Amino acid sequence: MLELRPNCECCGRDLPPESREALICSFECTWCRDCAGNRLPGGLCPNCGGELVARPVRPADRLARFPASTARKRSSLPACAGA
């Protein structure tokens, strides 16, 4: 099951479970569309090199039983410095 991480790993922007702005790779690294398009090279995950795709939205009635993660992650990549 997807973690649905709560923030962009680059800029720290909140990305709630219903956000259409969240992109993920196959390892669930999570980025906002703005950082993916303007800070990350080639639309690929800088952590694993994987393709970034729109993160699916978990239906609200399922969030109670299968909540999103609350663990925030931040990247130390130079492209994300000062973001």
Sequence and secondary structure as in RCSB ss.txt:
>XXXX:A:sequence
MLELRPNCECCGRDLPPESREALICSFECTWCRDCAGNRLPGGLCPNCGGELVARPVRPADRLARFPASTARKRS
SLPACAGA
>XXXX:A:secstr
     SB TTT  B  TT SSEEE TT  EEEHHHHHHTSGGGB TTT  B EE     HHHHTTS         
  GGGTT 
